[in-house]
Amino acid sequence: MRAAAAVASQRVYGQRIIFVALGEDAPAERVGQAEVRFVPYQEDPVVVARYYQAADIYLHAALTDTFPNTVLEALACGSPIVATAAGGVVEQVKGLQIPDFALPDPDLNRYSLAKATGVLVPPGDAEAMAVGIERLLNHESLRRDLGVNAARDAESRFSLKRQADAYLAWYQQLAKQPSESQNSLV
């Protein structure tokens, strides 16, 4: 993230860039022309949501990950995402097709502007992450559209109601199927 921040801060025109690292307690630092501010862990989910909502973009620069709640929280708050395509992140973020954004795996960013929620980059690729940051920070309407898509997509795919309904349907399906032991007795 630091390497991407340093590169992106030189490419974003006329904007002051502040990265907020939520959940860490350390003094502020400079990374290139950007500033990184550390905010200690916040217990109140409303406060956390306000940080997501205030952000122009949410960065997730993991080398490996499973299915991070922070990405889901950012999506639900309408934050467009720039993230590494690590583990379950590729199931959470719908990467935007950017014609001149050459990535080793074009399937990472295959969604149109109507459905995309962010930009996915290969893990460890600071240059690709910097380009994603730059694109979103330099194009306000793109950021806004991805943010609207993010909130809508999070509600339709990851809401608590959707998850509870899916589990209930699955349990009902299991209850209707005869068990293995019943099949072997017949």
C-alpha positions, 0 to 999 in steps of 0.5 A: 500500500505504501509503494502504491500510495507514493506513486499515486500521490505523484499522479493525482493532480491538484489533490491532497491525498490522505490515507486513513489506516483504521485500527492502528495507533501510530503517529502520522507519516508521509509516503511520497506526497501523501499523508498516512493518518492512523486511527485507533480501533473503533468499537462503534460500528457507526463511527467505522461506517462514517470513515468508510462513507467519508473515504473517496476510495477504500484500499485493500492491499492484502497479499492473501485473504479469505473473505474480508469483512472490511471489504464488505463493510466498505461496499455496504457504505458505498465506497468504491474499492481498489483491492488486490485480487487475493482469495475471496476478494475476487468474489466480493469486488466486481472489477471495472473493465478499463480498456487501457488498464493492462493486467496479467489476468483480464478476467479480474476486471470484466464488469461494465460501469453499470455493474462494477464496484471497484478495480482489482489488481494482482497481489503485490503489484504496487504499480497496478494499485497506483493506477487504480487509485489514480483512475478513481481519484482523477474521475469523480463521476466514475468514483460516484458510479462505482460507489452507488453500484457498491452499496446496491451490490452489497445489499443484494448479495451480502445483506444479513436478510439475504444470507439468512434467507439462503441458509433457511432455504438450504436447511429446508432443502436438507430437511426434505432430502432422505438421509443416507442411512434411510437410503441404505435401509431400503 
